Amino acid sequence: MRDLVYSFAPREARTSIQAWLDSAPADPARGWTSAQRAEHVRTEHSTFTWLLEPMLERAGFEVRERSLSDDGIYAAYTCLRV
């Protein structure tokens, strides 16, 4: 599973998300623009790693591998149903 999953503390959300918005390309051909990223944050309700990981385990998955982006915005998980 790969998605926007925040690995920073909730108190860091404002600055971490703003830094991600500020780093967006201006050209939509090169990736999500700042406006597109802001829309995603407003409408998609991404969660934090500390909430998602216990949900995966409670649903019967074992997290075998986890990769977090340096900016704390993206996460990738390899899970096994146990």
Contact map, one row per residue, 1 for C-alpha under 8 A:
1110000000000000000000000000000000000000000000000000000000000000000000000001111000
1111000000000000000000000000000000000000000000000000000000000000000000000111100000
1111100000000000000000000000000000000000000000000000000000000000000000000111000000
0111110000000000000000000000000000000000000001100000000000000000000000001110000000
0011111000000000000000000000000000000000000001111000000000000000000000011110000000
0001111100000000000000000000000000000000000001111000000000000000000000011110000000
0000111110000000000000000000000000000000000000011100000000000000000100011110000000
0000011111011001000000000000000000000000000000010000000000000000000000011000000000
0000001111111000000000000000000000000000000000000000000000000000000000000000000000
0000000111111000000000000000000000000000000000000000000000000000000000000000000000
0000000011111100000000000000000000000000000000000000000000000000000000000000000000
0000000111111111000000000000000000000000000000000000000000000000000000000000000000
0000000111111111100000000000000000000000000000000000000000000000000000000000000000
0000000000111111110000000000000000000000000000000000000000000000000000000000000000
0000000000011111111000000000000000000000000000000000000000000000000000000000000000
0000000100011111111100000000000000000000000000000000000000000000000000111000000000
0000000000001111111110000000000000000000000000000000000000000000000000001000000000
0000000000000111111111000000000000000000000000000000000000000000000000000000000000
0000000000000011111111100000000000000000000000000000000000000000000000000000000000
0000000000000001111111110000000000000000000000000000000000000000000000101000000000
0000000000000000111111110000000011101100000000000000000000000000000000000000000000
0000000000000000011111110000000001000000000000000000000000000000000000000000000000
0000000000000000001111111000000001000000000000000000000000000000000000000000000000
0000000000000000000111111100001111001000000000000000000000000000000000000000000000
0000000000000000000000111111011111000000000000000000000000000000000000000000000000
0000000000000000000000011111010011000000000000000000000000000000000000000000000000
0000000000000000000000001111111010000000000000000000000000000000000000000000000000
0000000000000000000000001111111110000000000000000000000000000000000000000000000000
0000000000000000000000000011111000000000000000000000000000000000000000000000000000
0000000000000000000000001111111100000000000000000000000000000000000000000000000000
0000000000000000000000011011111110000000000000000000000000000000000000000000000000
0000000000000000000000011001011111111000000000000000000000000000000000000000000000
0000000000000000000010011111001111111000000000000000000000000000000000000000000000
0000000000000000000011111100000111111100000000000000000000000000000000000000000000
0000000000000000000010000000000111111110000000000000000000000000000000000000000000
0000000000000000000000000000000111111111000000000000000000000000000000000000000000
0000000000000000000010010000000111111111100000000000000000000000000000000000000000
0000000000000000000010000000000001111111110000000000000000000000000000000000000000
0000000000000000000000000000000000111111111000000000000000000000000000000000000000
0000000000000000000000000000000000011111111110000000000000000000000000000000000000
0000000000000000000000000000000000001111111111000000000000000000000000000000000000
0000000000000000000000000000000000000111111110000000000000000000000000000000000000
0000000000000000000000000000000000000011111110000000000000000000000000000000000000
0000000000000000000000000000000000000001111111000000000000000000000000000000000000
0000000000000000000000000000000000000001111111100000000000000000000000000000000000
0001110000000000000000000000000000000000100111110000000000000000000000000000000000
0001110000000000000000000000000000000000000011111011000000000000000000000000000000
0000111100000000000000000000000000000000000001111111000000000000000000000000000000
0000111000000000000000000000000000000000000000111111100000000000000000000000000000
0000001000000000000000000000000000000000000000011111110000000000000000000000000000
0000000000000000000000000000000000000000000000111111111000000000000000000000000000
0000000000000000000000000000000000000000000000111111111100000000000000000000000000
0000000000000000000000000000000000000000000000001111111110000010000000000000000000
0000000000000000000000000000000000000000000000000111111111000000000000000000000000
0000000000000000000000000000000000000000000000000011111111100000000000000000000000
0000000000000000000000000000000000000000000000000001111111111110000000000000000000
0000000000000000000000000000000000000000000000000000111111111110000000000000000000
0000000000000000000000000000000000000000000000000000011111111000000000000000000000
0000000000000000000000000000000000000000000000000000001111111000000000000000000000
0000000000000000000000000000000000000000000000000000000111111100000000000000000011
0000000000000000000000000000000000000000000000000000000111111110000000000000001111
0000000000000000000000000000000000000000000000000000000110011111000000000000001111
0000000000000000000000000000000000000000000000000000100110001111110000000000111100
0000000000000000000000000000000000000000000000000000000000000111110000000000111100
0000000000000000000000000000000000000000000000000000000000000011111000000000111000
0000000000000000000000000000000000000000000000000000000000000011111100000011110000
0000000000000000000000000000000000000000000000000000000000000000111110000011100000
0000001000000000000000000000000000000000000000000000000000000000011111011111000000
0000000000000000000000000000000000000000000000000000000000000000001111111110000000
0000000000000000000000000000000000000000000000000000000000000000000111111000000000
0000000000000001000100000000000000000000000000000000000000000000000011111100000000
0000111100000001000000000000000000000000000000000000000000000000000111111110000000
0001111100000001100100000000000000000000000000000000000000000000000111111110000000
0111111000000000000000000000000000000000000000000000000000000000000110111111000000
0111111000000000000000000000000000000000000000000000000000000000011110011111100000
1110000000000000000000000000000000000000000000000000000000000000011100000111110000
1100000000000000000000000000000000000000000000000000000000000011111000000011111000
1000000000000000000000000000000000000000000000000000000000000011110000000001111100
1000000000000000000000000000000000000000000000000000000000001111100000000000111110
0000000000000000000000000000000000000000000000000000000000001111000000000000011111
0000000000000000000000000000000000000000000000000000000000011100000000000000001111
0000000000000000000000000000000000000000000000000000000000011100000000000000000111
